[in-house]
Each structure stands twice: as structure tokens, then as C-alpha cells.
Amino acid sequence: MAHMVEDQSATLPLGRLSGFGQLYVTTVGAVAVLSLIAESHAWYVVLVVLTLPLSLVALWVSFYAGLAVGFAVGADPAAFSWPVALVLVAVWTMTAWINVQLCQRVLRQGWAAMPPRPQEVDED
């Protein structure tokens, strides 16, 4: 067991977040909660801006996940539903977690760490 501790490098393991990453994910989760309970739509705009570049994916996933959960629990579309709110907060928080993971990976290993895009074949 002690041998495993000695072999760890000074960098964070792949699944761990840095202190800044944890703060970012927590902030996005708090803004997601505020966007659901606050009367102002400004919190929703802040949420979308904070989660760039994956905010469009989060919008799509949160809409359909919220719709599915609302349908499953029989929630009224016009009323506030806690199960739907939990799903929306979870989706936005997970989006922030993915953003941090990608950012830490790029900072640790450079752009070469990102998966290569398929090359188009030139047929001349």
C-alpha cells in the first residue's frame, strides 16, 4: 500500500479536480439553483456563459432530461417540480465538471491530449 503512494506523481489523477476546478463546478451548481428559483432571467444567462463551450449541449440535454423526468413523475408543466429541478442542476453541474476535466487535460498535456479529428481525404 505504501508503495502505491510513492509512485504517484505531483499532478492530480485524471478524475480529480484542482481547487479552482472544484470552485468552478460549485459556482455553476449554485448559479443553476439560482436560475431555477430566482425571478430574473439574468442568472440563466450567467449559467450559459459560465459553461461555455458546452452550454449548447447542456441546454439540449437538460431540456430533454427535464422533460423525461417530469413525464416520469407526472409533474405539471406549469408548476415547479423538485425532481425536474434536481435533474437540471445535475446536468449543468456535470457540464461544468466536463469543462474542467477538458481544461485540466489541455493544461497538463497540451493540445496534443485532445483526440484527433478525422482527416478529410483529398481525391484529386
C-alpha positions in Angstrom: 0.0 0.0 0.0 2.8 2.4 0.8 4.4 1.6 -2.5 1.4 2.9 -4.4 1.7 6.3 -2.6 5.3 6.7 -3.5 4.6 6.1 -7.2 2.0 8.9 -7.5 3.3 11.9 -9.3 2.8 15.5 -8.2 0.0 16.1 -10.7 -3.6 15.3 -10.0 -5.0 12.0 -11.0 -7.3 12.1 -14.1 -10.6 12.1 -12.2 -9.6 14.7 -9.5 -10.3 18.4 -9.9 -8.0 21.2 -8.8 -9.1 23.7 -6.2 -10.1 26.1 -8.9 -12.0 23.4 -10.8 -13.9 22.5 -7.6 -14.8 26.2 -7.1 -15.9 26.5 -10.7 -18.1 23.4 -10.5 -19.6 24.5 -7.2 -20.3 28.0 -8.6 -22.0 26.6 -11.7 -24.2 24.4 -9.4 -25.1 27.4 -7.3 -25.9 29.5 -10.3 -28.0 26.6 -11.7 -30.0 26.6 -8.5 -30.4 30.4 -8.6 -31.5 30.3 -12.2 -34.3 28.0 -11.2 -35.6 29.8 -8.1 -34.8 33.4 -8.9 -37.3 35.6 -10.8 -34.6 37.2 -13.0 -33.5 35.5 -16.3 -30.1 37.1 -15.8 -28.9 34.0 -13.8 -29.8 31.8 -16.7 -27.7 33.9 -19.0 -24.8 33.8 -16.5 -25.2 30.0 -16.3 -25.0 29.6 -20.1 -21.9 31.9 -20.3 -20.2 30.1 -17.4 -20.5 26.7 -19.0 -19.2 27.7 -22.5 -18.2 25.9 -24.8 -20.5 23.0 -23.8 -23.5 25.2 -22.9 -25.5 24.3 -26.0 -25.1 20.6 -25.3 -26.2 21.3 -21.7 -29.2 23.2 -22.9 -30.3 20.3 -25.1 -29.6 17.6 -22.5 -31.2 19.5 -19.6 -34.4 20.2 -21.7 -34.9 16.6 -22.7 -33.8 15.1 -19.4 -36.1 17.5 -17.5 -38.9 16.6 -19.9 -38.4 12.9 -19.4 -38.2 13.2 -15.6 -41.2 15.5 -15.5 -43.2 13.0 -17.5 -42.0 10.1 -15.4 -43.0 11.7 -12.1 -46.2 13.2 -13.5 -45.2 16.8 -12.9 -47.4 19.7 -14.0 -45.5 21.6 -16.8 -46.7 24.9 -15.4 -45.6 24.2 -11.8 -42.2 24.0 -10.2 -41.1 20.3 -9.8 -38.2 19.3 -7.4 -37.3 16.2 -9.4 -37.0 18.2 -12.6 -35.0 20.9 -10.8 -32.6 18.3 -9.4 -32.1 16.9 -12.9 -31.4 20.3 -14.4 -28.9 21.2 -11.7 -27.2 17.8 -12.1 -26.9 18.3 -15.9 -25.4 21.8 -15.6 -23.0 20.8 -12.8 -21.9 17.8 -14.9 -21.3 20.1 -17.8 -19.1 22.2 -15.6 -17.2 19.1 -14.4 -16.6 18.0 -18.1 -15.4 21.6 -18.9 -12.9 21.4 -16.0 -11.7 17.9 -17.0 -11.0 19.1 -20.6 -9.3 22.2 -19.4 -7.1 20.4 -16.9 -6.2 17.8 -19.5 -5.2 20.5 -22.0 -3.2 22.4 -19.4 -1.5 19.2 -18.3 -0.6 17.7 -21.6 -1.2 20.5 -24.2 -3.4 20.4 -27.2 -1.9 17.0 -28.2 -4.0 15.5 -25.4 -7.2 16.2 -27.3 -8.5 13.4 -29.6 -7.6 13.9 -33.2 -10.3 14.9 -35.6 -10.7 12.6 -38.7 -8.8 13.9 -41.7 -10.7 14.5 -44.9 -9.4 12.6 -47.9 -8.4 14.7 -50.8 -9.3 13.0 -54.1 -7.8 15.0 -56.9 
